[in-house]
Every structure is written in C-alpha cells, then in structure tokens.
C-alpha cells in the first residue's frame, strides 16, 4: 500500500523565520536532504505519519502545499527524474520557470508515486474539485478536525473514508453515507530524545491562538490567569486580542516545532482549552503533545476525556475560578503535580503514539481496499 498525505506547515510564520535564518543551507539542499532538515525541525506533524507508516511496512509520502521550498525542490526533482526530456519540454512550453502551479506539481507527484490512498489532513490546502479526477484511481481519505469552511470546496461525494476526532463530525458524515471513524491525535516519542532541561523552567504556559473569533472563552479564561499568575503564552494573536490586556502583556511571540516541545518539556503546568465550536469535546493535538512531553496538563473539562484517560493522568477544570484554584494548588504541591505528569506521559507513550495511530489507519484502509 502507498499513502500520499497532503498537509500544511503550521505555524507558517514561525517556519518562514526559521528558514530565513538558515537560508544559505536550505538553498543548497536537494529535495531529499531538505525533507530531512525540515522534518528535523518538528513543525506541526513533521514526518510522524510517513515515518511510522514505514515502520509498519507501508510506503508513506508527504506533500506540504504551503512550503514554497518544498514545491520548488520537488519540481526540480521531478524534472530530472524519469522522462527528463519530456518534463523539460513541458516546463519550457509552459514558460512557468519556478512558478509552476501547485496543481501541476501535485499532478506530477501523484503520477510519480502512484498512490493507493490520497490522504488529506485538513486544512490541507488541496481543492476537492481538483482531486475529483483521482477518485476512480485511489481511495480519497480525509482527516477532519477543523471547521468545514477551512477546507477547499469540500466535496463529500469523493471521500471514501472520513477520520475525525469529533463525534459530531462522525455522526454527520455517516448520515450522508460516508464511512467514518474516530481517530485522535497522538505523540511521537522520538521528540523526547531531542528535548532537555534548561534554566527556563516555566510555571504556567500555553501555546496556541488567542484573541480570535473562535477562542472567546479560552481567551477570557487565560486573560484572568495571566492577571493573577506567572503565565506565559506563545501563538498567533487574533484581531480581538486588545480585549484581553493581560494576554497582550504576557505574549512571548510565535513558536512551533521543537522549540514548542522544549517549552512543554520545561513547564510545570500547561493549560488547555478548546475552540468555541467543539461543544466541550477534547479534540486538539495539544493534549497529547503536552502529556507526552512530560508536563502536567490542566485542561477544561471535556465529555470524552474521562473515557480516554484515567483521572490520575491529567487535571480538569469547569470554569475560571476552579482553574485558578487548581493552579495554586499544584504549584504548591510538586509531588502530586509530578505524579500526574508522570502518569499522563506513561499513558500517552503506551496508548497514543503515532505508531499506534498508523496501525489503526492501516487496518481501516486495508479493510476498505479489500472490500
């Protein structure tokens, strides 16, 4: 089985800055060497899918639609691989140079890989109308945890399998005849080899967007936390951030990749909340990343967390006042805090790794292909 996954780099502003600081190195790298370098930065999902698919004996490939260096270097690779003369001629006729459209690059790469499965981790940046031409050639699989409008012309009629972390999405798409499964996020244990203790041990942290239209509740709660505690946060500032003055004062910039994991690794407590549209269902990647990194997770109560984690693996709050009380308590009780963090990490490393998730994915896809 061959799986070609389409994804995006996030946060792209952080990654662009990282590339610019290493621009001389990046420009000299081949496509393969650039992939190795990029994945080593641990941005967003890095190569967690393809790396663990290969460990299961399945060929996995990544395509990052919003990375201009990925596109440029892939174009170069495709031009000098098979049918070199034909590809050069096409490039010359089109006269596009390095501005070859992403549709052309995607088409060439799909032909190059000839996948059994096209996998979209939304928002992937891929237009479903464009993918319609491949629906008869391979399975179209979507993992959807974002709002529907973040997808490009979402077309359920060409989706063979839908994966999601939200029970409402699963129910909705099943009503429309689409085979749907719950598949949560995960953690990659290799990251722990790349983190180390430093002198910047943080008391309370958060990494994520605040001040946006879908983050009113969590922005309000964390603004109150920032008012009364030694709180620091990293992430995009939404257009309403000025409504939360204490968040403005405690903002540390935008982070991502390995830098983000080092923050988690060196935090006593990491806070978590959910976008307003999730109806108190825990769906975000942050849960697994924080617990896997070995920090204590203090998260808003969610209807599904009690089913997935023992109560001694994390701590939950129902409102801002309870959040404050628990922060104060766990900062004063290091032994209990460390025990919860240790239990949470052990649970994630045992049950919620990308290796486990890819095994689940392969089982679903193989059953679909067989049928």
ABEGO torsion letter per residue (X at the ends): XBBBBBBBBOBAAAAAAAAAAAAAAAAABBAAAAAAAAAAAGBEAEAAAAAAAAAAGBBBBBBBAABAAAAAAAAAAAAABBGAAAAAAAAAAAGAEAABBAAAAAAAAAAAAGBABBBBBOBAGBBAAAAAAAAAABBBBBBBABBAAABBGBBAAABABBBBABAAAAAAAAAAGBBBBBBBBBBBAAAAAABBBBAABBABBBBEBBGBAAAAAAAAAAAAAAAABBBBBBEBBBAAAAABAAAAAABAEBBBEAAAAAAAAABABBBBBBBAAAGGBBABAAAAAAAAAGBBBBBBBBAAAAAABBAAABBBBABAAAAAAAAAAAAABAAAAAAAAAAAAAAAAAAABAAAAAAAAAAAAAAAAAX
